[in-house]
């Protein structure tokens, strides 16, 4: 059989680590082939070798049966290989069209860039593949899901026959994920072939034909998706049985830790996105906020953590008003924050892993004395958290940007949970994590709950909200519109509430 792509016995090393150890993956023409593995298993590294960003120490790459040497992404593009990266490579002030043609600009007979021709080509590609992208929009003005479609168009514009998707659903809402699955199917119908880097088993079962599993840099094998199931794939990925249902005792909630009354918060355009919101979270319970992205969740988190000013209303921690205090004062009042955007708010990417782990406490003893950092204590603390949270890193001295997205997330979670704050705000805490890491993080959240901490969980994953929460608050149009117990509701009812419908016995009532 002639394969679209073959990567045979690939070995890739970095100082102190073998990222890919003799891995083979073969992509058939017209299939969606999953590359499955834990955070840090070597998935992205392997695909970066295929895309020419890294050079392997050993192994062969074949395209349509011919040996090739891919020394940079331009050669990959010339061979019909395109990559949609996990962290988008777009210029925000530029338009969609300008981003797509960057580096491959069409010119007219006078040698000037023909932006009209480019725009027409992009519109035709967008229509052909059902991407629904406006060529004239600025990147800074469109959603994350739409930005990803721009990345897909970039590869198609360059003539890609093979598309590599690197964790494409890590930053998407459930609706955007469904739309992306449809886009992938339409690409296959047009004769493309896809490699999907993921650790989301549900997506593999839904859309993939075959799956190659790698664990700790080694190839475990390739299976037909129709002949396996999510439980088997999870066991292959982590090397043990995974419990998909979080075991927990019944919560024993006590006093209110967080109390929010009639809160209003504006966005950058001075429009109210939190509108008279009331919410409380008690010691010893996990309150999950369910809602479609864009209904004020981000502004709520930013107001509680001091990243945004409130217009009016009250936010109290342990009866103490914290509205509009500085982030440091709010942190010191007993709040921990796992942010939904780990790069923007969670890490300083060019600091070491060790330095990032003490970002909230570096000015305190034993990490600082007379305003001088005690690096011995900093890295001692980091070693402890790296081990406890299984952060896969060559060392605590490695820059945070060198870690996989999932390992960056585990470092942040370790830092915040280790401080045992009275209130832990966990915003998308398992975004980008594999099933083994998700299981571990859920256990940690429940352990903190059982120690008497209050936990506010914000997640777009309804199964996570249902699985972990003791109470579920549904957020729509800047308000909490319903508070429910997980055992007394289901995903269908939550979905209707999230979409703005009242649910009553006997059916759905009028909109809010």
Buried (B, 14 or more C-beta within 10 A) or exposed (E): EEBBBBBBBBBBBEEEBBBBBBBBBBBBBBBBBBBBBBBBBBBBBBBBBBBBBBEBEEBBBBBBEEEBEBEEBEBBBBBBBBBBBBEBEBEEEBBBBBBBBEEEBBEEEEEEEBBEBBBBBBBEBBEEBEBEBBBEBBBEEBBBBBBBBBBBBBBBBBEBBBBBBBBBBBBBBBEBBEBBBEBBBBBBEEEBBBBBBBBBBEBBBBBBBBBBBBBBBBBBEBBEBEEBEBEEBBBBBBEEEBEEEBEBEEBEBEEBBBBBEEBBBBBEEEEBBBBBBBBBBBBBBBBBBBBBBEBBBBBBBBBBBBBBEBBEBBBBBBEEEBBEBEBEEBBEBBBBBBBBBBBEBBBEBEBBBBBBBBBBBBEEEEBBEEEEBBBEBBBBBBBBBBEBBBBBBEBBEBBBEBBBBBBBBBBBBBBBBBBEBBBBBBBBBBBBBBBBBBBBBBBBBBEBBEEBBBBBBBBBBBEBBBBBBBBBBBBBBBBBBBEBEBEEBEBEBBBBBBEBBBBEEEEEEEEE
